[in-house]
Amino acid sequence: MNIVILSPGYPAEMAEFTRGLNRAGARAIGIGEHAVGSLPDNARNNLAHYIQVRSLADEDEVYRELAFLARHIAIDRLECLWEPYMLLAASLRERLGLAGMTVAATEPFRDKEKMKQALDAAGIRTPRHRQAGDAGGIRAAAATIGFPLVIKPLAGAGSADTYRVDDQAALETVIARVGHVKSLSVEEYIEGEEYTFDTVCAGGSVLYENIAWYRPKPMIGRAEEWISMQTVNLRRVDEDHLQAGRELGHAVLGALGFQTGFTHMEWFLKPDGEAVFGEIGARPPGGRSVDLMNYSNDFDIYTGWGEAVSGRDFSQVAQRAYHAAAIFKRAQGQGQIRHIEGLDALRRRFGDALVHVDLLPIGAPRRNWKQTLISDGYLIVRHPDLETTLEMADLVGTDLKIYAG
């Protein structure tokens, strides 16, 4: 199959998905804004052809390039795994007459209000919610829903511009902060732990499913600079306390009619055991979570996705041998990375259980922790026992220190 992939080298995980297409036997054709020479090796070396455009935001330019390509070879599918261009991909499919998600099918995955309206109609538990476009709308929604509540962008990804609001004074503070966001969702705040439900699907069937646990909730971790946020990929999805979330995830996929590709859902487990929907994207999770799946299972889910979208047999066998945790570190101080402390001791203590280290090098400028989950780098640990995995993850949080200045 000839499969076009939008932005095959950015963000970083896209290069692995490009490799996955090639490994699955597809002919991967990339189109993006970057010069071919600047693409990561994993993307460039796995592309049969690449088209550079001035801007992916210029749909007509992208369409013209692909229409010209289609006069020379048959394009079988067009894939996009980067949130900002999901609707672009859907529109291009319609204009080129390609199979896959249409604009109408994609919109509920991008617009949180449409998403929840569709699930409400299907009888799926969502937080009480209202859409707001200005300060007056936010205040009216808050008066209807009550405190505590959450305010976040309708078309956002991750936890950017997302706030918990506990009272009227906090509401006014947040209103001042989100003035640049055109459309917002005002929602009931759900007490409980936050989990994911991730899938690779083909033809409406789930080929692989995954659950990860956020420690702490992203809304908390994104608010406090000192916190080393964790994503813990859970070894087993059949644990009793996770079944309500699994059932919820499958119901959401059915209600939204998802067919083929990667999905990433977030949901809440309340203290009383009730599972409540958070949101879903028709894409993989970010924050190196796909790598966590590979470390948990000793397989290659990038290739598994490639097999799913290219109609090949799904060859990836989930071993479910390990819990795997990514711990994201933030430097102390501002400026350039000056010193990293505690890494050698952690290497000695964890041995083979420390499977990946990716920290900014000495001299690199510190990243803006409010804009990226990856922050100034991360470590990945894994172990068959959950408590041991959590102990290691917490030690990375307390004993590994990065200093900037």
C-alpha positions in Angstrom: 0.0 0.0 0.0 1.0 3.6 -0.6 0.3 5.4 2.6 0.9 9.2 3.0 1.9 10.3 6.5 1.6 13.9 7.5 4.6 15.4 9.3 6.6 12.1 9.4 9.4 13.5 11.5 7.8 15.8 14.0 6.9 15.5 16.9 9.7 13.0 17.7 7.4 9.9 17.9 6.3 10.4 14.3 9.6 9.1 13.1 8.9 5.8 14.8 5.5 5.5 13.2 7.1 6.2 9.8 9.4 3.3 10.6 6.4 1.2 11.6 4.7 1.7 8.3 7.8 0.6 6.5 8.3 -2.4 8.8 4.6 -3.4 8.1 5.3 -3.5 4.4 3.7 -0.2 3.4 5.3 2.3 1.0 5.5 5.4 3.3 5.3 8.8 1.6 5.8 11.8 3.8 4.6 15.4 3.5 5.7 18.1 5.9 7.2 21.5 6.5 10.8 20.4 7.2 13.5 19.9 4.7 14.2 16.2 4.0 17.8 16.6 5.3 16.5 17.8 8.7 14.2 14.8 9.3 15.3 12.3 11.9 17.1 9.3 10.5 14.3 7.0 11.5 11.9 9.0 9.4 14.1 9.8 6.4 15.4 6.2 6.0 12.0 4.7 6.0 10.3 7.0 3.5 9.9 6.0 -0.1 9.3 9.6 -1.0 9.0 13.0 0.7 7.3 16.2 -0.3 8.1 19.5 1.5 5.5 22.2 1.7 5.7 25.7 3.0 3.1 25.1 5.6 0.8 22.3 6.6 -1.7 24.9 7.7 -2.2 25.8 4.0 -4.6 23.0 3.0 -4.8 24.0 -0.6 -1.0 23.8 -1.0 -1.0 20.3 0.6 -3.9 19.2 -1.5 -2.3 20.4 -4.8 0.9 18.4 -4.0 -1.0 15.3 -3.1 -3.3 15.6 -6.1 -0.2 15.8 -8.4 1.2 12.8 -6.6 -2.0 10.9 -7.1 -1.7 11.4 -10.9 1.4 9.3 -10.8 0.8 6.6 -8.1 -2.3 5.3 -6.3 -2.6 6.7 -2.8 -4.3 4.1 -0.6 -4.5 5.9 2.7 -3.5 9.2 4.4 -2.5 9.1 8.1 -1.9 11.8 10.7 -1.0 11.2 14.3 -0.4 14.8 15.3 -3.3 16.4 17.0 -3.2 19.9 15.3 -3.6 18.4 11.8 -6.2 15.7 12.4 -8.9 17.7 10.7 -6.6 18.7 7.9 -6.0 15.0 7.2 -9.8 14.3 7.3 -10.5 17.1 4.8 -7.7 15.9 2.5 -9.2 12.4 2.5 -12.5 13.7 1.4 -11.0 15.9 -1.3 -8.8 13.0 -2.6 -11.5 10.3 -2.3 -9.5 8.3 0.3 -10.8 5.8 2.9 -10.5 6.7 6.5 -11.9 9.2 9.0 -14.0 12.0 7.5 -14.3 15.5 8.9 -17.6 14.7 10.5 -16.1 11.6 12.2 -13.0 13.5 13.3 -14.7 16.5 14.8 -15.9 14.7 18.0 -12.3 13.7 18.7 -11.1 17.3 18.4 -13.9 19.3 19.9 -14.4 18.3 23.6 -18.0 19.6 23.7 -19.1 17.7 20.6 -17.2 14.7 22.0 -19.2 14.8 25.3 -22.5 15.5 23.5 -22.1 12.4 21.4 -21.3 10.3 24.5 -24.1 11.8 26.5 -26.5 10.8 23.8 -25.1 7.2 24.0 -25.7 7.2 27.8 -22.0 7.2 28.7 -21.0 9.0 32.0 -19.2 12.2 31.3 -18.6 15.2 33.6 -21.3 17.8 33.6 -20.2 20.3 31.0 -20.9 23.5 29.1 -19.1 25.3 26.3 -18.0 28.9 26.8 -16.5 31.5 24.5 -16.0 34.5 26.7 -15.9 35.6 30.4 -19.7 35.8 30.6 -20.1 32.3 29.3 -17.6 30.9 31.7 -19.3 32.5 34.7 -22.7 31.3 33.5 -21.4 27.7 33.1 -19.7 27.8 36.5 -23.0 28.9 38.1 -24.8 26.0 36.5 -22.2 23.3 37.2 -20.9 24.5 40.6 -17.4 24.3 42.2 -15.0 22.6 42.0 -14.8 22.6 38.2 -12.3 22.4 35.4 -11.7 24.8 32.5 -9.9 23.7 29.4 -9.7 24.3 25.7 -12.2 22.6 23.5 -9.6 21.6 21.0 -6.6 21.3 23.3 -4.1 18.4 23.8 -2.4 17.5 27.1 -3.0 19.8 30.0 -2.2 23.2 28.4 -4.5 26.0 29.6 -6.3 23.5 31.9 -7.2 24.7 35.4 -9.1 23.4 38.4 -11.3 26.1 39.9 -12.5 25.9 43.5 -14.3 29.2 44.1 -15.4 32.5 42.6 -12.1 34.2 43.3 -10.1 31.5 41.5 -12.6 31.6 38.7 -11.8 35.3 38.0 -8.1 34.5 38.1 -8.5 31.8 35.5 -10.7 33.9 33.3 -7.9 36.4 33.0 -5.5 33.6 32.1 -7.5 32.0 29.3 -8.6 35.1 27.4 -6.4 34.0 24.5 -8.4 30.7 24.1 -11.4 31.1 21.7 -13.5 28.1 22.9 -13.5 26.5 26.3 -15.1 23.6 28.0 -16.3 24.2 31.6 -16.7 20.8 33.4 -17.4 19.2 36.6 -14.2 18.3 38.5 -14.0 14.5 39.1 -12.3 13.3 42.3 -10.3 10.2 41.8 -7.3 8.6 40.1 -6.7 9.3 36.4 -5.9 6.6 33.9 -5.6 6.1 30.2 -7.3 3.6 27.9 -5.2 3.2 24.7 -6.0 1.0 21.7 -4.8 0.0 18.3 -7.9 -0.9 16.1 -8.6 -2.2 12.6 -12.0 -2.3 11.1 -13.7 -1.5 14.4 -12.0 -4.4 16.3 -9.5 -3.7 19.1 -6.2 -5.5 18.4 -4.4 -4.2 21.4 -5.5 -2.3 24.5 -3.4 -0.6 27.2 -4.0 1.2 30.5 -1.6 3.6 32.1 -1.9 5.5 35.4 -0.9 9.2 35.9 0.9 10.0 39.1 -0.2 12.5 40.1 -3.1 13.8 37.9 -1.6 15.9 35.1 -3.6 18.9 36.3 -1.7 18.7 39.6 1.7 17.9 38.1 1.5 20.7 35.6 0.8 23.2 38.3 3.8 22.6 40.6 7.3 22.9 39.2 8.9 20.6 41.8 6.8 17.6 40.9 8.5 14.9 38.8 5.4 13.6 36.9 5.0 9.9 36.2 3.2 7.8 33.6 3.0 4.2 34.8 2.1 1.7 32.2 0.2 -1.1 34.0 1.2 -4.7 33.2 -2.3 -6.1 33.3 -5.5 -4.6 32.0 -7.7 -7.3 33.6 -7.3 -6.2 37.2 -10.7 -6.0 38.9 -10.4 -2.2 39.7 -9.7 -1.4 36.0 -12.7 -3.2 34.5 -15.1 -0.3 34.7 -12.6 1.8 32.8 -12.1 -0.9 30.1 -15.9 -1.2 29.7 -16.1 2.6 29.4 -13.3 2.7 26.8 -15.0 0.1 24.6 -18.3 1.9 24.9 -16.7 5.2 23.8 -15.1 3.6 20.8 -18.4 2.2 19.8 -20.3 5.4 20.3 -17.9 7.4 18.2 -17.7 4.8 15.6 -13.9 4.5 15.6 -12.6 2.1 13.0 -8.8 2.0 12.3 -5.7 3.4 14.0 -4.5 4.4 17.4 -6.7 6.0 20.1 -5.8 7.5 23.5 -8.6 8.0 26.1 -8.3 9.4 29.6 -10.7 8.5 32.3 -11.2 8.8 36.1 -11.8 6.2 38.7 -13.8 7.6 41.6 -13.3 6.4 45.2 -16.7 4.6 44.9 -15.5 2.6 41.8 -17.4 4.6 39.2 -15.5 5.2 35.9 -16.0 8.6 34.4 -14.9 9.6 30.9 -12.3 12.4 30.4 -11.5 12.8 26.8 -10.3 10.8 23.7 -8.1 11.5 20.8 -7.9 9.5 17.5 -4.2 9.3 17.9 -1.5 7.8 20.1 -0.7 9.2 23.5 2.3 11.6 23.8 4.9 11.8 26.5 6.8 8.6 25.4 3.7 6.5 26.4 4.0 4.4 23.2 7.5 3.5 24.2 6.2 2.5 27.6 3.9 0.0 25.9 6.9 -1.5 24.1 8.9 -1.8 27.3 5.9 -3.4 29.1 5.4 -6.0 26.3 8.7 -6.4 24.5 7.1 -5.9 21.2 6.9 -3.1 18.6 3.5 -1.3 18.7 4.7 1.2 16.1 4.9 -1.6 13.6 1.6 -3.0 15.0 -0.1 0.3 14.2 1.5 0.1 10.7 0.0 -3.3 10.3 -3.4 -2.2 11.4 -3.6 0.8 9.0 -2.2 -1.1 6.1 -4.6 -4.1 6.5 -1.8 -6.6 7.4 -2.2 -9.3 10.0 -1.4 -8.0 13.5 1.8 -9.7 14.5 2.5 -8.0 17.8 2.0 -10.3 20.8 1.5 -8.5 24.1 3.7 -10.2 26.6 2.5 -8.0 29.5 5.6 -8.9 31.5 6.4 -5.6 33.1 5.0 -2.4 34.6 6.9 0.5 33.0 7.2 4.0 34.4 8.4 7.2 32.7 9.5 9.9 35.2 9.8 13.4 33.8 12.4 15.7 35.4 12.5 19.5 35.8 15.8 21.3 36.5 16.2 23.5 39.5 17.2 27.1 38.5 17.1 28.9 35.2 19.3 29.1 32.2 21.6 26.2 31.0 21.9 22.7 32.4 25.0 22.8 34.7 25.0 19.6 36.8 23.2 16.3 37.1 23.3 14.6 40.4 22.3 11.1 41.5 22.1 9.3 38.1 25.1 7.0 38.6 23.8 5.9 42.0 20.4 5.1 40.4 22.1 3.1 37.6 23.9 1.0 40.2 20.8 0.5 42.3 18.4 -0.3 39.5 20.6 -2.2 37.1 18.8 -3.6 34.1 15.5 -2.2 35.5 16.5 1.2 34.3 15.9 0.8 30.6 16.1 4.3 29.2 17.7 7.6 30.1 17.1 10.8 28.0 18.3 13.9 29.9 19.3 17.3 28.4 23.1 17.4 28.1 25.3 19.8 30.2 25.2 23.2 28.5 21.8 22.8 26.9 19.2 25.5 27.7 16.5 24.4 30.1 13.1 23.8 28.6 9.9 25.6 29.6 8.3 23.1 32.0 4.9 24.6 31.5 4.9 23.9 27.8 6.2 20.3 27.6 5.7 17.2 29.7 9.1 15.9 28.7 10.6 19.0 30.5 14.4 18.6 30.9 14.4 14.8 30.3 13.1 11.5 31.5 14.0 8.1 32.7 12.1 4.8 32.2 12.1 1.9 34.6 10.3 -1.4 34.5 9.7 -4.4 36.8 7.2 -7.2 37.0 6.0 -6.0 40.4 4.0 -2.8 40.6 5.2 -1.7 44.1 8.8 -2.2 43.1 8.2 -0.1 39.9 6.6 2.7 41.9 9.4 2.6 44.5 11.9 3.1 41.7 9.9 5.8 40.0 9.7 7.7 43.3 13.4 7.4 43.9 14.0 9.0 40.5 11.7 11.8 41.6 13.6 12.4 44.9 17.2 11.3 44.2 17.9 12.5 40.6 18.5 16.3 40.6 19.2 18.5 37.6 20.6 22.0 38.2 20.5 24.9 35.8 22.1 28.3 36.0 
